[in-house]
Amino acid sequence: MPIDPATAIGADLGETSFSWGSSDVLLYHLGIGAGTHPDDPTELRYTYERDLRVLPTFATVAATMHETEPPQVSFPGVEIDLAKVVHGKQEIVAHRPLPAEGKARARGRIADVQDKGKAAVIVQETEVTGEAGEPLWTARSSIFAKGEGGFGGERGPSESVELPDRAPDEVIDTATLGQQALLYRLCGDRNPLHIDPEFAKAAGFDAPILHGLCTYGMVAKAVTGAVLGGDPDSVASWSARFAGIVLPGETLRTSIWDTGRRYLVSTVAVERDAPVLADGVLTAR
Ligand SMILES: CCCCCCC[C@@H](O)CC(=O)SCCNC(=O)CCNC(=O)[C@H](O)C(C)(C)COP(=O)(O)OP(=O)(O)OC[C@H]1O[C@@H](n2cnc3c(N)ncnc32)[C@H](O)[C@@H]1OP(=O)(O)O
């Protein structure tokens, strides 16, 4: 059976150790579009090793930055073909500003496996601590596996973030590059869905799509620029649901509602007027 909820839910994924340096952070920032406005002085915080700051979304790649093999959806009680999955949701809570270089330990577990009938949702939680045992970040990510529901599990909660009934306080357009996914995959996600036209077709898409985590980082950076003075150290947490695909080259239009250090965020792809990110919440420290 591809999903056995009794084995999967609560399964300990063990502990891994990893380290990163400023070159990893610089490459990640380029992968999410930093440096495309060199006249903006806050961009140097992302692109120059002198006084480098780290956008907390770097946490999504820090442990796997040097991976060169495609990811596998293989956990205790879960075996799923990579072509069936898309990234569903992502949350990062940064317990402190991320250092530009460091060593850390990650301990992961399967927090939940939800049976949505036509699909399964696998929720993974990871706690990351620094060398002295200090908490660095907590990550929670959901994988949406099409056609893998019906295994007799719980449906799980139906959560959504209600947006205020008024115009957004800020609207930011962010261009993605035609080669955005080719660049971003060098940050450790070599899923062929983002480069191989045949694989993308077999997975049900017309063409390779952009990594969800690339969009997640680009929008976090855009919101940070719009409402936090471009200071990535001010980002305390960021969560969002991947509501629709992005095709490399499309423009992301991000609407932001300021509800007081808690910014509600929604993003569409301008060219198709189609949803991209929903239920977005970025909090500031
Ligand atoms: C270990 C490493 C493994 C590797 C991981 C892969 C790594 C990456 O390389 C992969 C990627 O980056 S893929 C690109 C990023 N993701 C996407 O583009 C997905 C975009 N979203 C969609 O296509 C649809 O919203 C879609 C398909 C997600 C959902 O649309 P629908 O099928 O229309 O769903 P809907 O009928 O609205 O809802 C059914 C139930 O599912 C819940 N749900 C919906 N969207 C969800 C989402 N994004 N995440 C989690 N749950 C979600 C709904 O709440 C609903 O459940 P309920 O009825 O109980 O409320």
The ligand as a Gaussian input file, in Angstrom:
#p B3LYP/6-31G(d) Opt

LIG

0 1
 C       10.000000      14.890000       0.279000
 C       10.116000      15.795000      -0.930000
 C        9.061000      15.553000      -1.898000
 C        9.113000      16.440000      -3.103000
 C        8.117000      17.529000      -3.077000
 C        7.992000      18.225000      -4.391000
 C        8.982000      19.351000      -4.508000
 C        8.751000      20.359000      -5.626000
 O        9.751000      20.191000      -6.607000
 C        7.380000      20.282000      -6.223000
 C        6.866000      21.623000      -6.581000
 O        7.433000      22.630000      -6.339000
 S        5.326000      21.713000      -7.382000
 C        5.020000      23.440000      -7.649000
 C        4.344000      24.131000      -6.516000
 N        3.000000      23.668000      -6.269000
 C        1.980000      23.900000      -7.136000
 O        2.158000      24.472000      -8.189000
 C        0.592000      23.453000      -6.704000
 C       -0.442000      24.466000      -7.103000
 N       -1.749000      24.104000      -6.611000
 C       -2.600000      23.294000      -7.294000
 O       -2.271000      22.853000      -8.394000
 C       -3.905000      22.969000      -6.670000
 O       -4.257000      23.973000      -5.736000
 C       -3.921000      21.581000      -5.956000
 C       -3.706000      20.499000      -6.993000
 C       -2.821000      21.530000      -4.882000
 C       -5.245000      21.391000      -5.233000
 O       -6.288000      21.679000      -6.118000
 P       -7.616000      20.798000      -6.144000
 O       -7.295000      19.406000      -6.510000
 O       -8.605000      21.542000      -6.975000
 O       -8.027000      20.780000      -4.601000
 P       -9.392000      21.229000      -3.952000
 O      -10.533000      20.469000      -4.579000
 O       -9.459000      22.723000      -3.922000
 O       -9.192000      20.761000      -2.443000
 C       -9.255000      19.382000      -2.111000
 C       -8.815000      19.228000      -0.677000
 O       -7.394000      19.437000      -0.569000
 C       -7.099000      20.567000       0.270000
 N       -6.088000      21.360000      -0.441000
 C       -6.289000      22.108000      -1.552000
 N       -5.126000      22.670000      -1.930000
 C       -4.191000      22.267000      -1.037000
 C       -2.809000      22.549000      -0.924000
 N       -2.169000      23.390000      -1.777000
 N       -2.130000      21.984000       0.098000
 C       -2.750000      21.174000       0.996000
 N       -4.100000      20.880000       0.938000
 C       -4.794000      21.430000      -0.079000
 C       -8.417000      21.348000       0.387000
 O       -8.477000      22.055000       1.618000
 C       -9.445000      20.241000       0.257000
 O       -9.597000      19.571000       1.502000
 P      -10.915000      19.834000       2.400000
 O      -12.086000      19.621000       1.492000
 O      -10.777000      18.883000       3.525000
 O      -10.816000      21.298000       2.825000

